[in-house]
Amino acid sequence: MSGPATGRRKRAYALRALLPCLALIALDVPSARAQTLTSDLLRPARDGFITPQDSLLRKTSENTADKTSDAANDERLRDKDTPAPSRIGNIPTYGLPAAGGASDSGYDSLNRTRRKPKFFPGQARPKPSPGPGSPAPKLPAISNGRVRLSIPPSESANKTPIPAAMAGTADGQPTRKRLKIDDDPFGAVGDYAGSFLIKSAVELRGGYDTNPGRLPTPVGAPFWVVAPEFVAVSDWERHALVADLRGSFTGYGNSLPPIVDGGISPAPTNINRPDFLGHIDGRLDVTEDTDVTSEVRLRVVTDNPGSPNIQAGLARYPDYATFGGTLGVDQRFNRLQFSAGGTVDRTVYQNSTLTDGTISSNDDRAFNQYGGIGRVSYDLMPGLKPFVEVEGDSRFHDQQIDNFGFARNSNGGYARAGSSFEFSRLLTGEISVGFAERNYADPRLDRLAGLLTASSLTWTATPLTTAKFYSTTSIDETIVPGVSGVLTHTYTVEVDHDFRRWLTAIGKFTYGTYDYQGDGRTDKTYSLEGDLIYKLTRSLWIKGTLRRDILSSDVPLASSASTVVMLGVRLQN
């Protein structure tokens, strides 16, 4: 085709493309506007429609642009050799607080109240917590060149500020809980088994005893000790159950000679000794003021070395076990509390084995004990709760007549009065004084009576030093002919001091009296002990012990003395 024809065709095509646009203009039809995302993502607006938020953002951007332009001009005027201020170590400050961009509708991570609270006339308005973006505090007044502070500086005055979200001071953010201070950073943590917290431990010790048999003429021997422990405590909202089991076994490296100084030794040739003490305590919360209490207990041990109850010519110490239980009720009437319970206990002895191979029966020493106990206490003031306690029991032996021809069935009990203490957690515990007695079926056995003292006090002198005082009184059975029983008093003073949290020293002094009523015999015991504990971790301790034991008796050839040295480790969880 020719050139002019081609030009006319192109102009026709362009005219056709413009016809729709001209028609819309002629009809004055408003065009559809597209939607664009604004700063508020939840409220899109049409193009050309200016929302109040857009107007605010536009003004902010214009102000920012002006400031940026001024800063750029200042940059040009500034000397090029002057370095810019360093930003190392400075915490950046932002103009918006945490969650400041949250909309009035939708999800808010801080769980703030959407509606403003209403206040009554004269009601104080809460002040918002300070945070990033808050106005700067007013500067203190200056007088004579000195700054006057209207209020003392806070604890964080000289500390590096942290964001409000981390400090827990942002509006609407819940307060952060402080962790509990660990009172014993090297104590056992334990493990949970269901709803029970279980702590276990075992001590392995070894050492030397200069007189393990407590003989008048010392005969020393090395020894080793294995002592396991198990404690389980329930973690229930109501009711409670606690199990505390502790035991030990002491083995000696060599046996004692059967004959000492030309006579038969009063100590066995095999002096290995077990020792176990365990109890399980339970509490059933019937009502808010009524509890049902119970206890199951077990004690396995032997007679103490040097005791007159030990037969001459023994091959080993006979073991004996005391087991029983208590069932009682606690009832509270405001500050007044009544407690009552019944007790049942059984004591059995193992037969004695002599060095010549013969067996000697100890059935005459086995007995059952039935009793009851009652206690009334009154919460006089916080930290002071006086009480009165009365106990009575009866003992019935398997054999009414023992091997020496005495009838040892008896009735007895005690009455005591005292108080429990808890003064600012500095002095806690209980102390009481009373009177105990026991009457025997055999008229040849005198009535056994004496002063009763019982206490368990703990005094926290300083955060690193603790003093403890214990005292007990008991009426024990004996097989010595003509002797009613043994009135035993024991007093212990212990001081613990932490040189460091991982280094503890313990000093202990024990004084005891054994009154064998019927023949006038009185024994006194003294024990001075020092321990040093080095705590490597929560699970591993090292313990060293040095102890001096003295037995003083008014009976010839019954006194003795011994020195014990031990070193061991404690593994706990």
Buried (B, 14 or more C-beta within 10 A) or exposed (E): EEEEEEEEEEEEEEEEEEEEEEEEEEEEEEEEEEEEEBEBEEEEBEEEEEBEBBEEBEEEEEEEEEEEEEEEEEEEEEEEEEEEEEEEEEEEEEEEBBBEEBEEEEEBEBEEEEEEEEEEEEEEEEEEBBBBEEEEEEEEEEEEEEEEEEEEEEEEEEEEEEBBBEBEBBBBBEEEEEEEEEEEEBEBEBEEEEEBBBBBBBBEBBBBBBBBBBBBEBBBBBBBBBBBBBBBBBEEEEEBBBBBBBBBBBBBEEBBEBEBEEEEBBBBBBBBBBBBBBBBBBBBBEEEEEBBBBBBBBBBBBBBBBBBBBBEBBBBBBBBBBBBBBBBBBBBEEEEBEBBBEBBBEBBBEEBBBBEEEEEEBEBBBBBBBBBBBBBBBBEEEBEBBBBBBBBBBBEBEBEEBBEEBBBBBBBBBBBEBBBBBEEEEBBBBBBBBEBBBBBBBEEBBEBBBEBBBBBBBBBEEEEEBBBBBBBBBBEBBBBEEBBBBBBBBBBBBBBBBEEEBEBEBBBEBBBBBBBBBEEBBBBBBBBBEBBBBBEEBBEBEBBBBBBBBBEBEEEEBBBBBBBBBEBBBBBE
